[in-house]
């Protein structure tokens, strides 16, 4: 059988075909776009921000009581300069798409970054409660340090609390870039628009999804596979999705949501409610109520399965 190789003629034909697909296109190619934020730089900045929130946790720099002020000040200045540049790129890209003419993207970037940096002390205080909630809620946790260094839920919520502040400042692209990095790293998908109270704990975490308009109160615990999603989406007369609007659940204080529970739509889960595993909830749940599935019927099949099951049941 003849082997086909990418010779000059074939290469030219493929190049011509690809170039044709690039014409009159935006959003799926980035030709001559110099104002997009750099993904690697955003992740690097996020690492520096997490270092400010948990000084010394990466081990990249030796942090002591004597050099702490210098290390923190140096990191703060680096974050300010580098994040402002990336946020300005994001604003400029948005202006290019919207064809803005009188937008001071540099000032908007400086204001957004200044807001975030000013919120870092408050974010750190909230993260302390998240660490405590993880330690208190998981019998396997041996120390706060273990939670900070190894728990995916803590990594996801720390990233979210940073990204959320930029989201509130209407920064394009970067909040979602941050949240999707955390999603890739932890398997936990929290939209930067979600509002989440203190003492938030995600146990295990893989497969958790929290939508943009979700509101979560204080001292809420989620387990793996939980979805706080939208039930349906409004469309216009042409069938296109209408953006915005409250479409995700509100979860009040002290709620526990067990593994693989799916909660959909703009509904409210009342204070202190417990949502059991594998449940599907589309209606409001009153405060203090427990929602659970009835025990499924166990069926055992296969050679010798019934005999073995009956033998095991006697013991």
Helices and strands as residue ranges (DSSP letters): H 8-22, H 39-53, H 68-98, H 105-137, H 144-150, H 152-168, H 174-186, E 189-190, E 195-196, E 201-202, E 209-210, E 215-216, E 221-222, E 227-229, E 250-251, E 256-257, E 262-264, E 268-269, E 274-275, E 280-281, E 290-291, H 305-314
